[in-house]
Amino acid sequence: MTNVKFTLKQARKYKGLTQEEMAKVLKMAKRTYIDYEQYKIPLRIDKAYLFAECVGFSIDDIIFFDPRLHFKCS
């Protein structure tokens, strides 16, 4: 069985929300949310849980950051 993962954009669109609406739910500026959605910065864990709750997916089923764009712990 394949474990499908959803990007932030896919999950948001599945829920039928705009970027502006999601930013309001997460209590942040639209520009900040867009940066998260474009994986320019990783989403904070508290915001990630709120996002998952809002879109109705398990936090394990959402891709919250692109490891190719961020430093890895060693």
Secondary structure, DSSP 8 states (H G I E B T S, - for coil): -----EEHHHHHHHHT--HHHHHHHTTS-HHHHHHHHTTSS---HHHHHHHHHHHT--GGGEE---GGGS----
